[in-house]
Amino acid sequence: RQVNLYRFTLFPDQAELVSTLLDGLGVVDTTPFFLDDHWYFFTTTVQPFMETLLFSSNRLDGPWTLHPCSPISCSVRNSRSAGHLFMRNGRLFRPTQDCSVRYGYAITVNEVTRLTPAEFSEHPVNQVLPSWAPGLLGTHTWNESSMFQVVDGIRLRS
């Protein structure tokens, strides 16, 4: 029931608490993002409601305020974060989990068209179904940088 910011003093064994960003609310899949000299984080309330909340701050360590557009999603098709926001060809994308079939079934790729301390808008532009590798039951996370792209899948092992 907290979102805490830690700093590693000795990676990966020792960390110190820097600040509590959110207290008293059960959330999952918190994803911070820095854009235009401002910090944001996306986080999802726990079931049964699964709403994506957006918070903003001038500093990573806070204080954080609920964004005026929150909640930005109330759909099981794109509430839970599925990885870090990323830029491609000058466009900003937010991968989210499509949990309509099961937890982590597919990834919805949303293009964020407006992100400011007062405004937010996005729309789905693509979907990654669990058909990209044989035997997958789901595809859960997409993270990307300028050099790497990592996508994971879910399958049963016997």
Disulfide bonds with the S-S distance in Angstrom:
none
